[in-house]
């Protein structure tokens, strides 16, 4: 007979502002410093590129406003895993956890860590493209260090995120301010904001570019994974998610305006120089600017990596706690009181992928794998309101039922677009996800 381990063993140590910092810290990682190059290649129009960042932010906000209701009503460790379990049953909750294990989390950790390694080498004047192995070894080392920090304790991990979040948010403000104040003397021009590259832009390319935008915005839901360790979760979770998301929209749009003001869209889209933040600072300050921004990007990427490492292994912990995963995964360190086995598992898988896949492959796989689960989790709002009207809901989704529907339909649209325009990698991604169903029915359905 399986002995159930109480879910509340993890102490509640995260307050409102550390939770807001966690949302921002997880999200502002690699995307805003790396994704604009790939987006510009798919959509070489500054107007449309900025529009995609706004649209991505609005989609994310719709998701955050909806998620806050679930997070307040079900403040459990595991986040979306718990929402899927309560809304749609154990089978789909397991499928999400399975996908986190074999595909999602390792891709996320790998994508974030790749940017850390690339900018680290750029900061010391080494070309990360020419020294690929060195860049990836640094990336794997960053994952290992983040794992160790989070095994020591949630407070240690949150402290790293909090301190580095302030640093990197300030760095983005400096980059934006310097671009507008000094860019005019270094080739910047308002005309860059409207000068598109020649050639048509299809809706399919825009949809694929939106996938890269959503990678940059991802992180708005990760705080929910650590909901079991947030103080006063009914009050703090909704506030942290909404405040963090609004701040992200503002800084992302302003940062992209700054990039485009200093560098024309053709320069951003140049595949030989995908590190757009470094190129912007090179134009403004020369080599010193490159070193400065590279250090800040390293801080930013590591903060996001650390925050993701703090939040995501709680999914495996919650699954094992429910009897839908190996009980070893639910072990809590006797001294540090953290799910150390789950953290180690996530780290090992992340290091394996970071050594074997490109940044673009990692990020696209992550978005296409996890955002459909986000949509399914948000859809649980409708089902739970109908089946469990008595459930305490300290916060109700603003704009219900329209706002959750906008999010769900938006996710469905870009998934269909990916299936049409990139059928093979998208089909492989969903095949790996659905492989979790027979695993569940064979090994865990009767538990």
GIWODA-V298037 format. One record per run of one state. SS is the DSSP state (@ for helix, = for strand, . for the rest). FROM is the first residue (numbers start at 0). TO is the last residue. If there is no record, write none. Layout:
# GIWODA-V298037
ss: {SS/SS}
from: {FROM/FROM}
to: {TO/TO}
This chain:
# GIWODA-V298037
ss: {./@/./=/./@/./@/./@/./=/./@/./@/./@/./@/./@/./@/./@/=/@/=/./@/./@/./@/./@/./@/./@/./@/./@/./@/.}
from: {0/6/9/13/14/15/27/30/42/45/73/76/77/79/88/89/123/131/152/153/186/189/193/202/217/221/225/226/229/230/232/262/264/268/275/285/286/321/326/330/339/354/358/387/401/421/422/443}
to: {5/8/12/13/14/26/29/41/44/72/75/76/78/87/88/122/130/151/152/185/188/192/201/216/220/224/225/228/229/231/261/263/267/274/284/285/320/325/329/338/353/357/386/400/420/421/442/446}
